[in-house]
Amino acid sequence: KTDGKYIYAIRDRELIIYKPDGANTAVASRTALSSDDSGEYPSELYISGGRLAVVMESGGIYCALDGAAAKSTVMPSTYKDSCSVAVYDVSAPTAPKLVTTLGQDGNLLTSRLLDGKLYLVTNYGAYYATPVENDPATFVPCTYKDGAASVVPAEDIAAVPNTDSASYAVVCAYDIRSAANTGSVSILGGGDTVYMNAETLYLARSEYKDTASGERTQGVYTVVDHANSSSTSITAVTLAGLAVRSSGTIPGSLYGSYALDEYQGYLRAATTDSSYTYSIYTDKSMGFENYKDGGSKQTNAIYVLDSGMNVAGKAEGIAQGETIYSVRYDGPIAYMCTYEQTDPLFAYDLSNPASPVKLGELKITGFSQYLHVWTDGRLFGLGQSAAEDGQVTGMKMVMFDTSDKAKVSELKSLELGQGYSEALYNPHAILIDYARNLIGFPTDGGYALYSYTDAGGFAKLASIKGADWDYSMRGAYIGNYLYIVGSSGVTVIDLGSFHTVGNVNIAD
């Protein structure tokens, strides 16, 4: 992360703060965040108003109520995972100071920073021990402050309707400036996908259920027919006071948080619905069973939900037999890429929530795993190229012309060959800036930087070599310099010449 004055980076269990100054860039400080035997590992980093927050994941923590030593006799301490937020004062970047540590039970799902508040979402499984009456720590998640723990109160617990899950989603808001937990809510049913805007956090949970029919007789067999299908429950949590507002369920499953978006009070959700049927034939007299496959089908849809999480409109039956690989919403327009052998890019108009309308469809080989609005009328895609038979042949970039939503077309593309980039599945890894005409992302042991014009297409500006094992490099520009940060240090690129003008090498 950068605040424009310093660059803050996590390397293994260490916080490194760099002073960016072109060719004179240097290390300002190095701070150990945890020891090798602590069981804690830093995973996310935020900076806000002279404070820095590090999200730490850990295991084997027992929730001792109010910090007391009254340890439960039924809770195996080695199985209780938790996440913490270590808040540092970095007003003096050369000497960061730990202010406090806050936390909550569960494995990290995601986190968001908004107006100085860090919203941390974890999944806590309440199935590690037998629930004991009057011992809430055996079935309710805890929150922490500097080691002291408190069970989440009953009034802050909700449940997804009809859930059979023993997992909680724990949502806490941490004010980084005051280093305090300002609210929490736990939702029985858990979650796997989060989308958040300035007012609402949406927690989604995919469910796969097998529905069995009643018994029927066929010859000597007793037959039970089964249907397996997926659905997604979505719970809306208002950020003001962290309270559950509403919940609902739609068919299919989400591919990730970019499949969700709110616009003018309506939530849009793109799902892939996979289902199959089978039958079990039982010969009770002979004591054996046989299975018959009833076939499978896969289709995609876009649902529009109102504030009560009721379906207000929908477009179903999209690209049967294919899977959603990327979605990007641009105001009332939804762009969606599906894939089986070719890459259909669909454009849907959702301006009327009750009646989504398909505007256009473009089929090309390959698929885009990440979509980004480059500018008005242009949509960038990063993904994989493929042969006509669907065989993946390597990475590629593509620029779509979306100026006419009914006739989306491919303007330019560039095949990058065999390789891998974290940006294919992690949007935090990609740098896109239309004003600077920059597209950058990590590659196999390095970092690639490109520009784009309609006339010339994609052009490589620079290729920075990193450590052979480094797949998580990040790029950020400050002034006229681009700083590429990796495990081995920082490479400084002049944005005028795109030449390397400085290196900071970090030794273990």
C-alpha positions as CSV (number, residue, x, y, z in Angstrom):
1,K,0.0,0.0,0.0
2,T,1.1,3.6,-0.5
3,D,-0.1,6.9,0.9
4,G,1.8,8.8,-1.7
5,K,4.7,9.5,0.7
6,Y,5.8,6.0,1.7
7,I,5.3,2.5,0.5
8,Y,4.2,-0.2,3.0
9,A,4.9,-3.8,2.2
10,I,4.5,-7.2,3.9
11,R,7.3,-9.7,3.2
12,D,6.8,-13.0,5.0
13,R,6.3,-12.0,8.7
14,E,7.9,-8.5,8.3
15,L,6.6,-5.0,7.6
16,I,9.0,-3.1,5.4
17,I,8.4,0.7,4.9
18,Y,10.1,2.3,1.9
19,K,10.8,6.0,1.3
20,P,10.1,6.4,-2.4
21,D,12.4,8.9,-4.1
22,G,13.2,7.8,-7.6
23,A,16.8,6.6,-7.9
24,N,17.3,7.4,-4.2
25,T,14.5,5.1,-2.9
26,A,15.5,3.5,0.4
27,V,14.2,1.4,3.3
28,A,12.8,3.6,6.1
29,S,12.2,0.7,8.6
30,R,11.8,-3.0,9.0
31,T,9.5,-4.4,11.7
32,A,8.8,-8.0,12.7
33,L,5.1,-8.7,12.8
34,S,5.2,-12.1,14.4
35,S,7.7,-14.9,15.2
36,D,8.1,-18.1,13.3
37,D,6.7,-20.1,16.2
38,S,3.7,-17.8,17.0
39,G,1.2,-19.5,14.6
40,E,0.4,-16.0,13.3
41,Y,0.9,-14.9,9.7
42,P,0.1,-11.5,8.1
43,S,-2.1,-11.7,5.1
44,E,-3.6,-8.2,4.4
45,L,-2.5,-4.6,4.9
46,Y,-4.2,-1.2,5.1
47,I,-3.1,2.4,5.7
48,S,-5.3,5.2,6.9
49,G,-4.5,8.6,8.6
50,G,-1.1,7.8,10.1
51,R,-2.3,4.3,11.2
52,L,-1.5,1.0,9.6
53,A,-3.6,-2.1,10.1
54,V,-2.2,-5.6,9.5
55,V,-4.7,-8.5,9.2
56,M,-3.1,-11.6,10.9
57,E,-4.3,-15.2,10.6
58,S,-3.7,-17.7,13.4
59,G,-4.7,-21.0,14.8
60,G,-4.9,-22.7,18.1
61,I,-6.4,-19.8,20.0
62,Y,-8.9,-20.5,22.9
63,C,-11.5,-18.0,23.8
64,A,-11.1,-17.4,27.5
65,L,-14.1,-15.3,28.6
66,D,-13.1,-11.8,29.6
67,G,-9.5,-13.0,29.6
68,A,-10.1,-15.3,32.5
69,A,-8.3,-18.6,33.0
70,A,-11.6,-20.6,33.0
71,K,-10.6,-22.7,30.1
72,S,-13.4,-25.0,28.7
73,T,-12.7,-28.7,29.2
74,V,-14.3,-29.6,25.9
75,M,-12.8,-27.1,23.5
76,P,-9.7,-28.4,21.7
77,S,-7.5,-25.3,21.7
78,T,-5.5,-26.5,18.6
79,Y,-8.6,-26.3,16.4
80,K,-9.9,-22.8,17.0
81,D,-8.7,-20.4,14.3
82,S,-8.9,-16.7,14.6
83,C,-8.0,-13.5,12.8
84,S,-6.5,-10.3,14.4
85,V,-6.0,-6.7,13.4
86,A,-2.7,-5.3,14.6
87,V,-2.9,-1.5,14.6
88,Y,0.4,0.4,14.3
89,D,1.1,4.1,14.6
90,V,3.2,5.0,11.6
91,S,3.2,8.7,12.0
92,A,6.9,8.3,12.3
93,P,7.5,5.7,9.5
94,T,11.1,5.1,10.6
95,A,9.8,3.7,14.0
96,P,6.3,2.1,13.8
97,K,4.7,1.4,17.1
98,L,2.1,-1.2,17.9
99,V,-1.0,0.4,19.4
100,T,-3.3,-2.5,20.0
101,T,-4.4,-5.9,18.7
102,L,-8.1,-6.6,18.0
103,G,-9.6,-9.8,16.6
104,Q,-12.3,-12.3,16.1
105,D,-12.8,-16.1,15.7
106,G,-12.7,-17.8,12.4
107,N,-10.8,-18.2,9.1
108,L,-10.3,-15.1,7.0
109,L,-12.9,-14.6,4.3
110,T,-12.2,-11.0,3.2
111,S,-11.8,-7.5,4.5
112,R,-12.7,-4.0,3.3
113,L,-11.6,-0.5,4.4
114,L,-14.1,2.4,4.3
115,D,-13.8,5.8,5.8
116,G,-11.1,4.7,8.3
117,K,-13.0,1.6,9.4
118,L,-11.8,-1.9,8.6
119,Y,-14.5,-4.5,8.1
120,L,-13.2,-8.0,8.7
121,V,-15.2,-11.0,7.7
122,T,-14.3,-14.5,8.9
123,N,-15.9,-18.0,8.9
124,Y,-16.0,-19.7,12.3
125,G,-17.0,-23.4,12.5
126,A,-19.0,-24.2,15.7
127,Y,-18.5,-27.9,15.2
128,Y,-15.2,-28.5,16.9
129,A,-16.7,-29.4,20.2
130,T,-19.9,-30.6,21.8
131,P,-22.0,-27.6,22.8
132,V,-22.1,-27.2,26.6
133,E,-25.0,-25.4,28.3
134,N,-23.9,-22.2,30.1
135,D,-20.5,-22.4,28.2
136,P,-21.1,-20.1,25.2
137,A,-17.5,-20.4,24.1
138,T,-18.3,-23.9,22.9
139,F,-20.8,-22.8,20.3
140,V,-20.6,-19.0,19.9
141,P,-17.7,-17.0,18.3
142,C,-15.6,-14.6,20.3
143,T,-14.0,-11.2,19.7
144,Y,-10.7,-10.1,21.2
145,K,-8.8,-7.0,22.5
146,D,-5.2,-7.4,23.5
147,G,-5.7,-11.1,24.4
148,A,-8.9,-10.6,26.4
149,A,-11.9,-12.2,24.8
150,S,-15.7,-11.9,24.9
151,V,-18.4,-14.0,23.5
152,V,-20.5,-12.3,20.8
153,P,-23.8,-11.4,22.6
154,A,-27.0,-13.1,21.6
155,E,-28.5,-9.8,20.2
156,D,-25.7,-9.6,17.7
157,I,-26.4,-13.1,16.2
158,A,-28.6,-13.8,13.2
159,A,-29.3,-16.9,11.3
160,V,-29.8,-17.5,7.5
161,P,-33.3,-19.0,7.1
162,N,-33.4,-22.8,6.6
163,T,-29.6,-23.2,7.1
164,D,-28.2,-26.5,8.1
165,S,-24.7,-25.1,8.5
166,A,-22.8,-25.0,11.9
167,S,-20.6,-22.2,10.6
168,Y,-20.9,-18.6,11.5
169,A,-19.9,-15.6,9.4
170,V,-18.4,-13.1,11.8
171,V,-18.4,-9.4,10.7
172,C,-16.6,-6.8,12.8
173,A,-15.9,-3.1,12.2
174,Y,-12.6,-1.8,13.6
175,D,-11.9,1.9,13.7
176,I,-8.3,2.2,12.8
177,R,-7.8,5.7,14.3
178,S,-9.3,4.9,17.7
179,A,-8.1,1.3,17.6
180,A,-11.5,0.0,18.7
181,N,-14.1,-2.5,17.7
182,T,-17.2,-0.4,16.9
183,G,-19.6,-3.1,16.1
184,S,-20.1,-6.8,15.2
185,V,-22.6,-9.2,13.9
186,S,-22.5,-13.0,13.6
187,I,-24.6,-14.9,11.0
188,L,-25.2,-18.6,11.5
189,G,-24.9,-20.1,8.0
190,G,-21.6,-18.6,7.1
191,G,-20.6,-17.3,3.7
192,D,-18.1,-17.6,0.9
193,T,-18.5,-14.4,-1.1
194,V,-18.6,-10.7,0.0
195,Y,-19.6,-7.6,-1.9
196,M,-19.6,-4.2,-0.1
197,N,-20.4,-0.6,-1.1
198,A,-20.7,2.5,1.0
199,E,-23.9,1.5,2.8
200,T,-24.3,-2.3,2.7
201,L,-22.2,-5.5,3.0
202,Y,-23.7,-8.4,1.1
203,L,-22.7,-11.9,2.4
204,A,-23.4,-14.8,0.0
205,R,-23.3,-18.5,0.7
206,S,-23.5,-21.2,-2.0
207,E,-25.4,-24.3,-1.1
208,Y,-25.5,-27.6,-2.9
209,K,-28.5,-29.8,-2.0
210,D,-29.7,-33.2,-3.0
211,T,-33.4,-33.6,-3.1
212,A,-34.9,-37.1,-3.0
213,S,-38.3,-38.1,-4.2
214,G,-40.6,-40.6,-2.6
215,E,-40.2,-44.2,-3.3
216,R,-41.7,-45.7,-6.4
217,T,-41.8,-49.3,-7.7
218,Q,-40.4,-50.4,-11.0
219,G,-40.4,-54.1,-11.6
220,V,-38.5,-55.7,-8.7
221,Y,-36.9,-52.4,-7.8
222,T,-37.8,-49.7,-5.3
223,V,-36.7,-46.5,-6.9
224,V,-35.8,-43.1,-5.4
225,D,-35.1,-40.2,-7.8
226,H,-32.6,-37.6,-6.8
227,A,-32.0,-34.0,-8.1
228,N,-28.8,-32.2,-7.1
229,S,-28.8,-28.4,-7.6
230,S,-27.0,-25.3,-6.4
231,S,-28.4,-22.1,-4.9
232,T,-27.0,-19.0,-3.2
233,S,-28.3,-17.3,-0.1
234,I,-27.6,-13.6,0.1
235,T,-27.8,-11.6,3.4
236,A,-27.7,-7.8,3.4
237,V,-26.0,-6.2,6.4
238,T,-26.3,-2.4,6.8
239,L,-23.0,-0.9,7.8
240,A,-24.7,1.7,10.0
241,G,-24.8,-0.3,13.3
242,L,-23.9,-3.6,11.6
243,A,-27.4,-5.0,11.5
244,V,-28.9,-7.7,9.2
245,R,-31.5,-6.0,6.9
246,S,-32.8,-8.9,4.8
247,S,-31.9,-12.2,3.1
248,G,-33.0,-14.1,0.1
249,T,-32.1,-17.1,-2.1
250,I,-31.4,-17.4,-5.9
251,P,-30.6,-20.4,-8.1
252,G,-27.0,-21.1,-9.0
253,S,-23.6,-20.2,-7.5
254,L,-21.4,-17.1,-7.7
255,Y,-17.9,-17.2,-9.2
256,G,-16.7,-14.4,-7.0
257,S,-17.4,-10.9,-5.6
258,Y,-17.4,-9.3,-9.0
259,A,-20.6,-11.2,-9.8
260,L,-22.4,-8.9,-7.4
261,D,-23.1,-5.2,-7.8
262,E,-25.6,-2.7,-6.4
263,Y,-27.1,0.0,-8.6
264,Q,-29.9,2.5,-7.7
265,G,-31.0,0.3,-4.8
266,Y,-31.0,-3.0,-6.6
267,L,-28.5,-5.8,-6.2
268,R,-27.5,-7.6,-9.4
269,A,-26.1,-11.1,-9.2
270,A,-24.7,-13.3,-12.0
271,T,-24.8,-17.1,-11.3
272,T,-24.0,-20.4,-12.9
273,D,-26.5,-23.1,-12.1
274,S,-25.2,-26.7,-12.3
275,S,-27.6,-29.5,-11.7
276,Y,-27.8,-33.2,-12.3
277,T,-30.2,-36.1,-11.6
278,Y,-29.8,-39.7,-10.7
279,S,-31.9,-42.6,-9.5
280,I,-31.1,-45.4,-7.0
281,Y,-32.6,-48.7,-7.8
282,T,-32.9,-51.1,-4.7
283,D,-33.7,-54.8,-4.9
284,K,-34.8,-55.3,-1.3
285,S,-35.2,-59.1,-1.7
286,M,-31.6,-59.5,-3.1
287,G,-30.1,-56.8,-0.9
288,F,-28.3,-54.7,-3.5
289,E,-28.5,-51.2,-5.1
290,N,-27.8,-49.9,-8.5
291,Y,-27.4,-46.3,-9.8
292,K,-28.7,-44.7,-13.0
293,D,-27.4,-41.4,-14.2
294,G,-30.1,-39.0,-15.2
295,G,-27.9,-36.5,-16.9
296,S,-26.7,-33.0,-16.1
297,K,-27.1,-29.5,-17.3
298,Q,-25.5,-26.1,-16.7
299,T,-26.8,-22.7,-17.4
300,N,-26.3,-19.1,-16.3
301,A,-28.4,-16.2,-15.2
302,I,-28.5,-12.6,-14.0
303,Y,-30.9,-11.8,-11.1
304,V,-32.0,-8.3,-9.9
305,L,-33.0,-8.2,-6.3
306,D,-34.7,-5.4,-4.4
307,S,-33.7,-4.2,-0.9
308,G,-35.7,-7.1,0.7
309,M,-33.6,-9.6,-1.3
310,N,-36.7,-10.5,-3.4
311,V,-36.1,-11.2,-7.1
312,A,-37.4,-8.2,-9.0
313,G,-36.2,-9.3,-12.5
314,K,-34.1,-12.0,-14.1
315,A,-32.5,-13.2,-17.3
316,E,-32.1,-17.0,-17.3
317,G,-31.0,-19.7,-19.7
318,I,-27.8,-17.8,-20.7
319,A,-25.1,-19.8,-22.5
320,Q,-26.2,-23.3,-21.7
321,G,-23.4,-25.8,-21.0
322,E,-20.9,-23.0,-20.2
323,T,-19.5,-21.4,-17.0
324,I,-19.2,-17.7,-16.0
325,Y,-15.5,-16.7,-15.9
326,S,-15.9,-12.9,-15.4
327,V,-18.4,-10.1,-14.9
328,R,-18.1,-6.4,-14.9
329,Y,-21.0,-4.0,-14.2
330,D,-20.9,-0.5,-15.7
331,G,-23.8,1.5,-14.4
332,P,-27.0,-0.1,-15.8
333,I,-24.9,-2.4,-18.2
334,A,-23.6,-5.9,-17.2
335,Y,-20.8,-7.5,-19.2
336,M,-20.4,-11.2,-18.7
337,C,-17.9,-13.7,-20.1
338,T,-18.8,-17.4,-20.2
339,Y,-16.7,-20.3,-21.5
340,E,-16.7,-23.9,-22.7
341,Q,-14.9,-23.8,-26.1
342,T,-15.5,-20.2,-27.2
343,D,-15.7,-17.0,-25.1
344,P,-19.1,-15.3,-25.4
345,L,-19.1,-11.7,-24.1
346,F,-22.6,-10.8,-23.3
347,A,-23.9,-7.2,-22.7
348,Y,-27.2,-6.9,-20.7
349,D,-29.2,-3.7,-20.0
350,L,-30.4,-3.8,-16.4
351,S,-31.8,-0.2,-16.3
352,N,-35.3,-1.7,-15.9
353,P,-34.8,-4.0,-12.9
354,A,-38.0,-6.0,-13.8
355,S,-36.9,-6.7,-17.3
356,P,-33.2,-7.3,-18.1
357,V,-32.5,-7.2,-21.8
358,K,-29.7,-8.8,-23.8
359,L,-28.1,-6.1,-26.0
360,G,-25.4,-8.0,-27.7
361,E,-23.2,-11.1,-27.8
362,L,-19.7,-11.6,-29.2
363,K,-18.0,-15.0,-29.6
364,I,-14.2,-15.4,-29.7
365,T,-11.8,-18.2,-28.8
366,G,-10.4,-18.1,-25.2
367,F,-11.9,-16.4,-22.2
368,S,-11.4,-13.3,-20.1
369,Q,-11.0,-13.9,-16.3
370,Y,-10.8,-10.2,-15.5
371,L,-12.7,-7.4,-17.1
372,H,-12.1,-3.7,-16.5
373,V,-13.8,-0.6,-18.0
374,W,-10.8,1.1,-19.7
375,T,-12.8,4.2,-20.8
376,D,-16.2,5.0,-22.2
377,G,-16.8,2.5,-25.0
378,R,-13.8,0.3,-24.2
379,L,-13.6,-2.8,-22.0
380,F,-10.3,-4.5,-21.2
381,G,-10.0,-8.2,-20.6
382,L,-7.2,-10.3,-19.2
383,G,-7.5,-14.1,-19.6
384,Q,-6.5,-17.1,-21.6
385,S,-6.2,-17.7,-25.3
386,A,-7.6,-21.0,-26.7
387,A,-7.7,-23.0,-29.8
388,E,-11.0,-23.7,-31.7
389,D,-11.5,-26.9,-29.7
390,G,-11.2,-25.0,-26.4
391,Q,-7.7,-26.1,-25.6
392,V,-6.0,-23.3,-23.5
393,T,-2.8,-22.1,-25.2
394,G,-1.6,-19.3,-22.9
395,M,-2.4,-15.9,-21.5
396,K,-3.8,-13.0,-23.6
397,M,-5.1,-9.4,-23.3
398,V,-8.0,-8.1,-25.3
399,M,-9.7,-4.7,-25.8
400,F,-13.4,-4.8,-26.6
401,D,-15.3,-2.0,-28.4
402,T,-18.5,-1.5,-26.3
403,S,-19.5,1.9,-27.8
404,D,-22.5,0.1,-29.4
405,K,-23.8,-2.2,-26.7
406,A,-25.8,-4.1,-29.4
407,K,-22.7,-4.8,-31.5
408,V,-19.8,-5.5,-29.1
409,S,-16.7,-6.3,-31.0
410,E,-13.0,-7.1,-30.4
411,L,-10.7,-4.2,-31.3
412,K,-7.3,-5.6,-30.4
413,S,-5.8,-8.6,-28.7
414,L,-2.3,-9.7,-27.7
415,E,-1.3,-13.3,-27.0
416,L,1.3,-13.5,-24.2
417,G,2.2,-17.2,-24.6
418,Q,2.4,-19.8,-21.9
419,G,2.7,-18.3,-18.4
420,Y,0.9,-17.4,-15.3
421,S,-0.2,-14.2,-13.5
422,E,-1.8,-13.7,-10.1
423,A,-3.9,-11.1,-11.8
424,L,-5.9,-13.8,-13.4
425,Y,-7.7,-14.5,-10.1
426,N,-6.7,-11.5,-7.9
427,P,-7.7,-8.1,-9.1
428,H,-5.5,-6.5,-6.4
429,A,-2.5,-7.7,-8.5
430,I,-3.3,-5.6,-11.6
431,L,-2.5,-1.9,-12.2
432,I,-4.8,-0.2,-14.7
433,D,-4.7,3.6,-15.3
434,Y,-6.3,5.0,-18.4
435,A,-5.0,8.5,-17.8
436,R,-1.4,7.3,-17.6
437,N,-2.1,4.6,-20.2
438,L,-0.6,1.9,-18.0
439,I,-1.5,-1.8,-17.7
440,G,0.7,-3.7,-15.3
441,F,0.6,-7.1,-13.7
442,P,3.0,-9.8,-12.2
443,T,4.2,-12.6,-14.4
444,D,6.3,-15.7,-13.8
445,G,9.1,-14.3,-11.6
446,G,8.6,-10.7,-12.9
447,Y,6.4,-7.8,-13.8
448,A,5.1,-6.7,-17.2
449,L,4.0,-3.2,-18.1
450,Y,2.0,-2.3,-21.2
451,S,0.2,0.6,-22.9
452,Y,-2.8,0.6,-25.3
453,T,-4.0,2.6,-28.3
454,D,-6.8,1.8,-30.8
455,A,-4.4,2.3,-33.6
456,G,-1.4,0.2,-32.4
457,G,-3.1,-2.1,-29.9
458,F,-1.1,-3.3,-26.8
459,A,2.6,-2.4,-26.6
460,K,5.1,-3.6,-24.0
461,L,6.7,-0.7,-22.1
462,A,8.9,-2.6,-19.7
463,S,9.6,-6.1,-18.3
464,I,11.0,-6.3,-14.7
465,K,12.7,-9.4,-13.5
466,G,12.1,-10.4,-9.9
467,A,13.0,-13.4,-7.8
468,D,12.4,-16.7,-9.6
469,W,9.8,-17.7,-6.9
470,D,8.1,-14.2,-6.7
471,Y,4.6,-14.4,-8.2
472,S,3.1,-11.6,-6.1
473,M,4.8,-8.4,-7.3
474,R,2.8,-5.1,-7.1
475,G,3.1,-1.9,-9.0
476,A,2.3,1.6,-7.8
477,Y,3.2,5.0,-9.3
478,I,4.1,8.1,-7.3
479,G,4.8,11.2,-9.3
480,N,6.8,10.3,-12.4
481,Y,8.1,7.0,-11.1
482,L,6.6,3.5,-11.0
483,Y,7.7,1.3,-8.1
484,I,7.6,-2.4,-8.5
485,V,7.6,-4.1,-5.1
486,G,8.4,-7.8,-4.7
487,S,9.9,-10.2,-2.2
488,S,13.4,-9.3,-3.2
489,G,12.9,-5.5,-2.9
490,V,11.9,-2.5,-5.1
491,T,12.6,-1.7,-8.7
492,V,12.1,1.9,-9.8
493,I,11.0,2.8,-13.3
494,D,11.1,6.2,-14.9
495,L,7.6,6.8,-16.5
496,G,9.1,9.1,-19.1
497,S,11.7,6.7,-20.5
498,F,10.5,3.4,-18.9
499,H,14.1,2.7,-17.9
500,T,15.1,1.2,-14.6
501,V,16.6,4.0,-12.6
502,G,17.0,2.4,-9.1
503,N,16.9,-0.9,-7.2
504,V,16.5,-1.6,-3.5
505,N,17.5,-5.1,-2.6
506,I,16.3,-6.7,0.6
507,A,18.5,-9.3,2.3
508,D,17.1,-11.9,4.6
